[in-house]
Each structure stands twice: as C-alpha cells, then as structure tokens.
Amino acid sequence: MACYFDGSEPENFGRHLGSVSVIFGGARSADDLIANRVATGSGWKVVTADRGLASRIQRRQVEVVNPAAFMAELEMLPAGEEKVAGDEWLTWFSDPKNRNIF
C-alpha cells in the first residue's frame, strides 16, 4: 500500500508506516505517479475523491474507491486488525519527525 503526496518530502519525514509507503512526487504530481503505478498491473485500488484522477485511471484495471467508502471498509475490519493498524498510526505520529506541518 502506498500514500502519494504532491511536493517535496519534508526533511526527516518517515517514509513507512507499517506496510504503507509514503511517497512525495517532488517535481512530478502525485496524480502522475499514481497513474504510472497503476499502469503496470491490474487489481489496483485507488482511494481518491479527485474526479480528474479517477477519470484518468478508470480505463485501466483499477477500482476507484471513494474515501468515505474506504473508511467504512476500515471500520468493518475485525477488532484485532483495526487495533494493529491503530497502533502503527499511533507509533508513527508519536515520532516528532512525522508531525511536520506542511
């Protein structure tokens, strides 16, 4: 799983949260990186409310998921799985280098 952001990576920013990679586009847009990534395979899920990105990638074998639907899916996870994910997020945000405001 990967989470893409526009712009440059902030200094001392954590690149991983458990199994999630955090990727900044730098000079390229996050949308370009996402479109390139999903072009290399099938079965991808892209969570976005960005209609432009959704229409750009919908011709590929990609499932576009609305963020609200994604959150509802997360809330349906068994309690044990949810706790592990929550613990990873708490650990990540507890590290001062990951709380930069940008």
Secondary structure as UniProt FT lines:
FT   STRAND          2..5
FT   TURN            11..12
FT   STRAND          16..17
FT   TURN            18..19
FT   STRAND          20..24
FT   HELIX           30..38
FT   TURN            39..40
FT   STRAND          44..47
FT   HELIX           51..57
FT   TURN            58..59
FT   STRAND          62..65
FT   HELIX           67..75
FT   HELIX           79..94
FT   HELIX           96..98
//
